[in-house]
Amino acid sequence: MSNLELALLSFPVLLVLIFLRMPIGLAMLVCGFVGNWLVLGRPTPILAQLKSLTFTTFSSYSLSIIPLFLLMGQFAAKGGMSQSLFGAANAWLGHRKGGVAMAAIGACAGFGAICGSSIATAATMGKVALPELKRYGYDGGLATGTLAAGGTLGILIPPSVILVIYAILTEQNIAKLFLAAFIPGLLAMIGYMITIAIYVRLKPNSGGTRAKASRGERLRLTRDVWPVLIVFLLVVFGIYFGWFTPTEGAAVGAAGTGLIAFLNGGLTREALSESFVETAVSTAMIFFIILGAGVYNSFLALSQLPQESAAWVVGQGLSPWLVMTIILLTYLIFGCVMDSLSMILLTVPIFFPIVTGLDFGLPPDEFAIWFGILILIVVEVGLITPPVGLNLFVINSMAKDVPMIRTFQGAAPFVAADIVRTIILTMFPAITLVMVRWLY
């Protein structure tokens, strides 16, 4: 068996291991270790590589941004910022038809601006918004589907852990990627709100409204979210304008949210300890997946699969847009069985060399940014598609009275909205790149 055939065979083996409930990081580590052993004929080189790869992975300065953004999200959750965001959004939108669900989407977008994790956004906002949605008579499927979809804004609206990983894999500018994600993130929020508006008109009994808030109440609740907005603007624009590096920006954001949480009385000694522990656990999980992907990708590179795949696609003379469509559809399919981080780490080293060899009429740096945002969007869809839509399971676990099938059905309209948005951003790259071109 040739090295190329061995690499191709490793994909179904990897999927089988995942279906057998082996942790994804460990599955990639095992496949990569065995693959390297078979290609080189002895285990000594991969054992030596494991020693150096483990150190370089875990001591990477670029990756230090991940625990800082995760800690920022933990402080935001402990400091009651999610309640402030939902309260303000509900005061402005709750009286409209489907308004409480729209407010949940708006709050998810706001929380996503200070938390780079979709699962954390979904879990945190679920605790805050789910009781309110039930209180106003929202259908269980619509309520859970709304919060699962809103949680995906956690990785789309910067800062985003997934974009950090993509930037490292493709050697792109993190600040430019964050900037490029801003408009697609706003489009996602607006698209979800439009989806809710259509849904509640097609099914009038699926959701209720709350009494219209007074002007004074709106202003008071809006004032409560100013600290969140200040931290977001300081972090994002500080990175954009070069006041500090992305890692320094993450540290500033974590310190800022920690200070706000402390002033709000939410950051007790126990909450601080919990924040550090939960951040450490999440970071360890992410870093182990990165390590496993590094070993697996070294095996793929040794087998020449990425290079051979790129050469084969170019040699077929296929339209670049057809290739892009196939890649995006592949991500949608992978999203049904894999988590977002694993997909990025597994596929980008293969797909990126393929698409960079094709002509999409964009300079290489702009193309890499545009491609990264498209990948982020389709990976985000995987978080709300069965059978392994992690956000669906997170939200459904909080709504014990809602059958899982109803949560799947409630998320379906949001998946449709995501697909429409993906098509628009694919057809019109300038939408994604306009802010990058404007500020750089």
JOJOUR-V582216 format. One record per residue. N is the residue number from 1. BURIAL is I if it has 9 or more other C-alpha atoms within 8 Angstrom, else O. Layout:
# JOJOUR-V582216
n | burial
N | BURIAL
N | BURIAL
This chain:
# JOJOUR-V582216
n | burial
1 | O
2 | O
3 | I
4 | I
5 | O
6 | I
7 | I
8 | I
9 | O
10 | I
11 | O
12 | O
13 | I
14 | I
15 | O
16 | O
17 | I
18 | I
19 | O
20 | O
21 | O
22 | I
23 | O
24 | I
25 | I
26 | I
27 | I
28 | I
29 | I
30 | I
31 | I
32 | I
33 | I
34 | O
35 | I
36 | I
37 | I
38 | O
39 | I
40 | O
41 | O
42 | O
43 | I
44 | O
45 | O
46 | I
47 | O
48 | O
49 | O
50 | I
51 | O
52 | O
53 | I
54 | I
55 | O
56 | O
57 | I
58 | O
59 | O
60 | O
61 | O
62 | O
63 | I
64 | I
65 | I
66 | I
67 | I
68 | I
69 | I
70 | I
71 | I
72 | I
73 | I
74 | I
75 | I
76 | I
77 | I
78 | I
79 | I
80 | I
81 | I
82 | I
83 | O
84 | I
85 | I
86 | I
87 | I
88 | I
89 | I
90 | I
91 | I
92 | I
93 | I
94 | I
95 | I
96 | I
97 | I
98 | I
99 | I
100 | I
101 | I
102 | I
103 | I
104 | I
105 | I
106 | I
107 | I
108 | I
109 | I
110 | I
111 | I
112 | I
113 | I
114 | I
115 | I
116 | I
117 | I
118 | I
119 | I
120 | I
121 | I
122 | I
123 | I
124 | I
125 | I
126 | I
127 | I
128 | I
129 | I
130 | I
131 | O
132 | I
133 | I
134 | I
135 | O
136 | I
137 | I
138 | I
139 | I
140 | I
141 | I
142 | I
143 | I
144 | I
145 | I
146 | I
147 | I
148 | I
149 | I
150 | I
151 | I
152 | I
153 | I
154 | I
155 | I
156 | I
157 | I
158 | I
159 | I
160 | I
161 | I
162 | I
163 | I
164 | I
165 | I
166 | I
167 | I
168 | I
169 | I
170 | O
171 | O
172 | I
173 | O
174 | I
175 | I
176 | I
177 | I
178 | I
179 | I
180 | I
181 | I
182 | I
183 | I
184 | I
185 | I
186 | I
187 | I
188 | I
189 | I
190 | O
191 | I
192 | I
193 | I
194 | O
195 | I
196 | I
197 | I
198 | O
199 | O
200 | I
201 | O
202 | O
203 | O
204 | O
205 | O
206 | I
207 | I
208 | I
209 | I
210 | I
211 | O
212 | O
213 | I
214 | O
215 | O
216 | O
217 | I
218 | I
219 | O
220 | O
221 | I
222 | I
223 | O
224 | I
225 | I
226 | O
227 | O
228 | I
229 | O
230 | O
231 | I
232 | I
233 | I
234 | I
235 | I
236 | I
237 | O
238 | I
239 | I
240 | I
241 | O
242 | O
243 | O
244 | I
245 | O
246 | I
247 | I
248 | O
249 | I
250 | I
251 | I
252 | I
253 | I
254 | I
255 | I
256 | I
257 | I
258 | I
259 | O
260 | I
261 | I
262 | I
263 | O
264 | I
265 | O
266 | I
267 | I
268 | O
269 | O
270 | O
271 | I
272 | I
273 | O
274 | O
275 | I
276 | I
277 | O
278 | I
279 | I
280 | I
281 | O
282 | I
283 | I
284 | O
285 | O
286 | I
287 | I
288 | I
289 | I
290 | I
291 | I
292 | I
293 | I
294 | I
295 | I
296 | I
297 | I
298 | I
299 | I
300 | I
301 | I
302 | I
303 | I
304 | I
305 | I
306 | I
307 | I
308 | O
309 | I
310 | I
311 | I
312 | O
313 | I
314 | I
315 | O
316 | O
317 | O
318 | O
319 | O
320 | I
321 | O
322 | O
323 | I
324 | I
325 | O
326 | O
327 | I
328 | I
329 | O
330 | O
331 | I
332 | I
333 | O
334 | I
335 | I
336 | I
337 | I
338 | I
339 | I
340 | I
341 | I
342 | I
343 | I
344 | I
345 | I
346 | I
347 | O
348 | I
349 | I
350 | I
351 | I
352 | I
353 | I
354 | I
355 | I
356 | I
357 | O
358 | O
359 | O
360 | O
361 | O
362 | O
363 | O
364 | O
365 | O
366 | I
367 | I
368 | I
369 | I
370 | I
371 | O
372 | I
373 | I
374 | I
375 | I
376 | I
377 | I
378 | I
379 | I
380 | I
381 | I
382 | I
383 | I
384 | I
385 | I
386 | I
387 | O
388 | I
389 | I
390 | I
391 | I
392 | I
393 | I
394 | I
395 | I
396 | I
397 | O
398 | O
399 | I
400 | O
401 | O
402 | I
403 | O
404 | O
405 | O
406 | I
407 | I
408 | I
409 | I
410 | I
411 | I
412 | I
413 | I
414 | I
415 | I
416 | O
417 | I
418 | I
419 | O
420 | O
421 | I
422 | I
423 | O
424 | O
425 | I
426 | O
427 | O
428 | O
429 | I
430 | O
431 | I
432 | I
433 | I
434 | I
435 | I
436 | I
437 | O
438 | O
439 | O
440 | O
